[in-house]
Amino acid sequence: MFEAVEELIGEHADLEKQLADPAIHADQTRARGLNKRYAELTPIIAAYQDWKQTGEDVHTARELAAYDSPESAEFAAEVKELEQRRAELTERLRLLLVPRDPGDDKDVILEVKAGEGGEESALFAGDLLRMYLRYAERVGWKTEFLQSNASDLGGYKDVQIAVKTRGSTEPGQGVWSRLKYEGGVHRVQRVPATESQGRIHTSAAGVLVLPEAEEVDVEVNPNDLRIDVYRSSGPGGQSVNTTDSAVRITHEPTGIVVSCQNEKSQLQNKEQALRILRARLLAEAQEQAEKEASDTRRSQVRTVDRSERVRTYNFPENRISDHRVGFKAYNLDQVLDGELDPVIQACVDADSAAKLADAQ
């Protein structure tokens, strides 16, 4: 069991030698890559060494318990404790060896977009946005508004935010490792604020989560970009800026169009739009690679249709249901206040179980 770890031990030792060489650190990009891989392997090697040592301890304790001596009963009890410890380490090591999503360390760009349901859908999009903002606050992440298009009643036709950790994290514990499960169609069942007869309506909003690309992840050729500037406007077309500060960037090879008008300066809007563009190009490259290899990650639903949904928010019953993993709870009010961890953890556990099954 775990024979593959022996190869990882050799890789880990080689990385340690490389990182001890001062010349390696002259190339910061390479040094970061080596450090990242070293940090990924370290907990695996430590768990394997504990697992192996515990196996030897079990063997020794069994031999001692077999002797006819006053201490044999104590050794027999120790065997049971060590066997339990061995089983726990076996499960921990199996989980550590589950193939990791290479984007799990990344920050994300999250977009919420109103779908079918008109103004009620836009209001629900606003509720989802607040849920994510409060969840980010609970876990200590930073959020930044990138682009928003508000509706007349205070909701959002669409809104994009960046969600970031506040510093270094354990390998695989970045924002993407949790929020990637939020992508898809979210359906709501409730009496809309615009409903005069008290009838329950069903509407939907779409959530798209992209790992934020660094410049080293995606190379954007300036010659491939068409950049247009125009005058920013507020709800209803009212002019809120007398200069051409809004920016629209078209990536001509792919046809991806990104616009931003939230900031006051044209330069700031251009920088924000480029961040969103890089994230979308990275997501497209990853999707293409997955199609060519194997479908290992659930694709996010791009059409905001009530009939296709990953999750339902039922206000009359205070119920939240995740249809992908069968999760159900009756604390919708708390979830919308940012208590998302149990819902997300159910998706994490199901994903890990599926990957373990595929690896066997």
C-alpha positions in Angstrom: 0.0 0.0 0.0 1.1 3.6 -0.8 4.1 2.4 -2.9 3.8 5.6 -5.0 4.9 7.6 -1.9 8.4 6.3 -2.2 8.7 8.2 -5.5 7.4 11.3 -3.8 10.0 11.0 -1.1 12.7 11.1 -3.7 11.1 14.2 -5.3 10.8 15.8 -1.9 14.5 15.2 -1.2 15.5 16.6 -4.6 13.4 19.7 -4.0 15.0 20.2 -0.7 18.5 20.2 -2.3 17.4 22.6 -5.0 15.9 25.1 -2.6 19.1 25.0 -0.5 21.0 26.3 -3.6 21.1 30.2 -3.4 21.3 30.4 -7.2 17.8 29.0 -7.5 16.4 32.0 -5.7 17.8 34.4 -8.3 14.8 33.2 -10.5 11.8 34.1 -8.3 9.3 32.5 -10.6 11.1 29.2 -10.5 11.8 29.4 -6.7 8.0 30.0 -6.1 7.2 27.0 -8.1 9.6 24.8 -6.2 8.5 26.1 -2.9 4.9 25.4 -3.8 5.6 21.8 -4.8 7.7 21.3 -1.7 4.9 22.6 0.5 2.4 20.2 -1.2 4.6 17.2 -0.7 5.7 17.9 2.9 2.4 16.8 4.7 2.2 13.7 2.5 5.8 12.6 3.4 5.2 13.4 7.1 1.9 11.4 7.2 3.6 8.5 5.4 6.5 8.4 7.8 4.0 8.4 10.7 2.0 5.6 9.0 5.1 3.5 8.4 6.4 4.0 12.0 3.0 3.1 13.5 3.0 -0.1 11.5 6.3 -1.1 12.9 5.1 -0.2 16.4 2.0 -2.4 16.0 4.2 -5.3 15.0 6.5 -4.8 18.0 3.6 -4.5 20.4 2.0 -7.7 19.1 5.2 -9.6 19.7 5.5 -8.3 23.2 1.8 -9.1 23.9 2.4 -12.7 22.9 4.8 -13.3 25.7 3.6 -14.7 29.0 4.5 -11.8 31.2 2.8 -9.4 33.6 3.0 -6.7 31.0 1.3 -8.7 28.2 -2.1 -7.2 28.9 -0.7 -3.7 28.7 0.9 -4.5 25.4 -2.4 -6.0 24.1 -4.2 -2.8 25.0 -1.5 -0.8 23.2 -1.9 -2.9 20.1 -5.6 -1.8 19.9 -4.6 1.9 20.3 -1.9 1.6 17.7 -4.2 -0.2 15.2 -6.7 2.6 15.6 -4.0 5.2 15.0 -2.8 3.2 12.0 -6.3 3.2 10.5 -6.6 7.0 11.0 -3.3 7.6 9.4 -4.2 5.3 6.5 -7.4 7.4 5.8 -5.5 10.7 6.2 -2.8 9.5 3.7 -5.4 8.3 1.2 -7.0 11.8 1.3 -3.7 13.5 1.0 -3.0 11.4 -2.1 -6.3 12.4 -3.8 -5.4 14.3 -7.0 -5.5 18.0 -6.3 -7.0 20.7 -8.4 -4.0 22.9 -9.4 -6.2 26.0 -8.9 -7.0 25.3 -5.3 -4.4 27.9 -4.1 -5.8 30.7 -6.2 -8.0 33.7 -5.4 -11.2 34.0 -7.5 -13.3 36.4 -9.5 -17.0 35.7 -8.7 -19.9 36.9 -10.9 -23.6 36.8 -10.0 -26.0 37.3 -12.9 -29.8 37.7 -12.8 -31.6 35.2 -15.0 -35.3 34.3 -15.5 -37.6 36.1 -13.2 -37.1 39.8 -14.0 -36.7 42.2 -11.1 -37.1 39.4 -8.6 -34.2 37.6 -10.1 -32.1 40.7 -9.8 -33.1 41.0 -6.1 -32.1 37.4 -5.5 -28.8 38.0 -7.2 -28.3 40.8 -4.6 -29.1 38.3 -1.8 -26.5 35.9 -3.2 -23.9 38.6 -3.4 -24.5 39.6 0.2 -24.3 35.9 1.2 -20.8 35.6 -0.4 -19.6 38.9 1.1 -20.7 37.8 4.6 -19.1 34.4 4.1 -15.9 36.0 3.0 -16.0 38.2 6.1 -16.5 35.2 8.4 -13.5 33.2 7.0 -11.3 36.3 6.8 -11.1 36.8 3.1 -10.9 40.2 1.4 -13.4 41.3 -1.3 -13.3 43.9 -4.0 -16.0 45.1 -6.3 -14.9 45.0 -9.9 -18.0 45.7 -11.9 -21.7 46.0 -11.2 -24.9 46.8 -13.0 -27.6 47.6 -10.4 -31.4 47.1 -11.0 -34.1 49.7 -10.3 -35.2 48.1 -7.0 -31.7 47.7 -5.5 -30.7 44.2 -6.9 -28.1 43.4 -9.5 -28.5 42.5 -13.1 -24.9 41.4 -12.9 -22.0 42.0 -10.5 -18.4 40.9 -10.3 -16.2 40.8 -7.2 -12.7 39.6 -6.5 -12.3 37.4 -3.4 -8.8 37.0 -1.9 -7.1 35.5 1.1 -5.3 37.9 3.4 -1.9 36.2 3.1 -0.2 32.8 2.6 -2.4 29.7 3.2 -1.8 26.0 3.5 -1.4 24.3 0.1 -4.7 23.8 -1.5 -6.6 26.0 0.9 -7.1 29.1 -1.3 -10.4 30.7 -2.1 -10.9 28.6 -5.2 -10.7 25.4 -3.1 -14.0 26.4 -1.4 -15.9 28.7 -3.8 -15.4 26.6 -6.9 -18.5 24.6 -5.9 -20.7 27.7 -6.1 -20.7 27.8 -9.9 -24.1 27.1 -11.5 -27.7 28.1 -11.4 -29.2 29.0 -8.0 -33.0 28.8 -7.8 -35.2 30.7 -5.3 -38.7 30.0 -4.2 -40.5 32.9 -2.3 -43.1 35.6 -2.5 -41.4 38.4 -4.4 -41.4 42.0 -3.1 -43.2 42.9 -6.4 -46.0 40.3 -5.8 -49.3 41.9 -4.6 -51.3 38.7 -4.1 -48.9 36.7 -1.9 -48.1 34.0 -4.5 -44.8 32.1 -4.3 -42.7 32.5 -7.5 -39.7 30.6 -8.7 -36.8 32.5 -10.3 -33.1 32.0 -10.7 -29.7 33.6 -10.8 -26.4 32.3 -12.2 -23.1 32.2 -10.3 -19.8 31.9 -12.2 -16.6 31.4 -10.3 -13.2 31.7 -12.0 -9.7 31.2 -10.5 -8.0 34.6 -10.8 -5.1 34.4 -13.3 -1.7 35.9 -12.6 0.2 37.3 -15.4 2.4 34.2 -15.4 -0.7 32.0 -15.9 -2.0 33.7 -19.0 0.0 35.6 -21.6 -2.2 38.3 -23.2 -0.8 39.8 -26.4 -1.6 43.5 -26.6 -2.0 43.1 -30.3 -4.9 40.8 -29.8 -6.9 43.4 -27.9 -9.3 46.0 -29.2 -9.9 48.6 -26.5 -12.8 51.0 -26.7 -13.5 53.8 -24.3 -16.9 55.4 -23.6 -18.8 57.5 -21.1 -19.9 55.8 -17.9 -23.6 55.8 -17.1 -25.7 55.0 -14.1 -29.1 53.3 -13.7 -31.6 54.4 -16.4 -28.8 55.8 -18.6 -28.2 58.9 -16.4 -24.7 60.2 -17.1 -22.5 59.9 -14.0 -19.2 60.9 -15.7 -18.4 63.6 -18.2 -15.2 61.9 -19.4 -14.7 58.7 -21.4 -13.5 56.6 -18.4 -15.4 53.4 -19.1 -13.4 50.7 -20.9 -14.5 47.8 -23.1 -11.8 45.2 -24.0 -12.4 42.7 -26.8 -10.0 39.7 -27.0 -10.2 39.2 -30.8 -8.8 35.6 -31.0 -11.6 34.3 -28.6 -14.2 36.9 -29.0 -14.4 37.4 -25.2 -15.6 40.9 -24.3 -15.1 42.5 -20.9 -16.2 46.0 -19.8 -15.7 48.0 -16.6 -16.9 51.4 -15.6 -16.9 51.3 -11.8 -13.7 53.3 -11.3 -13.3 57.0 -11.9 -10.2 56.8 -14.1 -9.8 55.1 -17.5 -6.6 53.5 -16.3 -8.2 51.9 -13.3 -11.1 50.5 -15.4 -8.6 49.1 -17.9 -6.7 47.3 -15.2 -9.8 45.8 -13.7 -11.1 44.7 -17.1 -7.7 43.0 -17.8 -7.9 41.1 -14.5 -11.4 39.8 -15.5 -10.1 39.0 -19.0 -7.1 37.0 -17.8 -9.4 35.0 -15.4 -11.8 34.2 -18.3 -8.9 33.2 -20.6 -7.4 30.9 -17.9 -10.8 29.3 -17.3 -11.2 28.7 -21.1 -7.7 27.2 -21.4 -8.4 24.9 -18.4 -11.8 23.8 -19.9 -10.2 23.1 -23.2 -7.5 21.0 -21.5 -10.1 19.1 -19.6 -12.1 18.3 -22.7 -8.9 16.9 -24.4 -8.0 14.9 -21.3 -10.9 13.8 -19.1 -14.0 15.3 -17.6 -12.7 15.4 -14.0 -14.4 18.6 -12.8 -18.0 19.5 -13.0 -18.6 22.2 -15.6 -20.4 25.2 -14.4 -23.9 25.9 -15.9 -23.7 28.9 -18.2 -27.5 29.3 -18.9 -29.6 30.7 -16.2 -32.7 28.5 -16.6 -35.0 27.6 -13.7 -35.0 24.0 -14.8 -31.3 23.6 -14.4 -30.1 24.2 -10.9 -27.4 23.3 -8.5 -29.1 24.6 -5.4 -32.6 25.8 -4.3 -33.4 28.4 -1.7 -36.9 27.8 -0.4 -38.0 30.8 1.8 -41.4 29.5 3.0 -39.8 26.4 4.4 -36.5 28.1 5.4 -34.8 25.3 3.5 -31.7 25.1 1.4 -31.1 22.1 -0.9 -27.9 21.3 -2.9 -29.1 18.9 -5.6 -25.7 17.7 -6.6 -24.9 16.0 -3.3 -28.3 15.6 -1.7 -27.5 18.2 1.1 -30.6 19.6 2.8 -30.9 21.9 5.8 -33.6 24.1 7.4 -31.4 27.2 8.3 -31.7 29.2 5.1 -31.7 32.5 7.0 -28.3 31.6 8.6 -26.8 30.4 5.3 -27.8 33.7 3.6 -26.1 35.4 6.5 -22.9 33.8 5.5 -22.9 30.4 7.3 -22.0 28.5 4.1 -19.4 26.2 5.4 -21.6 23.1 6.0 -23.1 23.4 2.5 -19.7 23.8 0.8 -18.2 21.0 3.0 -20.8 18.6 1.7 -19.6 19.3 -1.8 -15.9 19.0 -0.8 -16.6 15.6 0.8 -18.5 14.3 -2.2 -15.8 15.5 -4.6 -13.1 13.9 -2.5 -15.0 10.6 -2.4 -15.5 10.6 -6.1 -11.8 11.3 -6.7 -10.8 8.5 -4.3 -13.1 6.1 -6.1 -11.6 7.0 -9.5 -8.1 6.6 -8.1 -8.7 3.1 -6.9 
